[in-house]
Amino acid sequence: MRNKLKAYLIAIIIILALFIAGKFALDAIFGDMCGNDIKQKSILQMVKI
């Protein structure tokens, strides 16, 4: 049971990390086009949580 729970936790952490990394990549590529400040603030809030 514990091994299964650990696997789920690792999967969730990896998905979150990929999601955040993807947001950073999008900001780097499309940052100047639209609402850069809002995106950066939302990312900072996500990192703090």
Buried (B, 14 or more C-beta within 10 A) or exposed (E): EEEEEEEEEEEEEEEEEEEEEEBBEEBEEEBEEEEEEEBBEEBEEEEEE
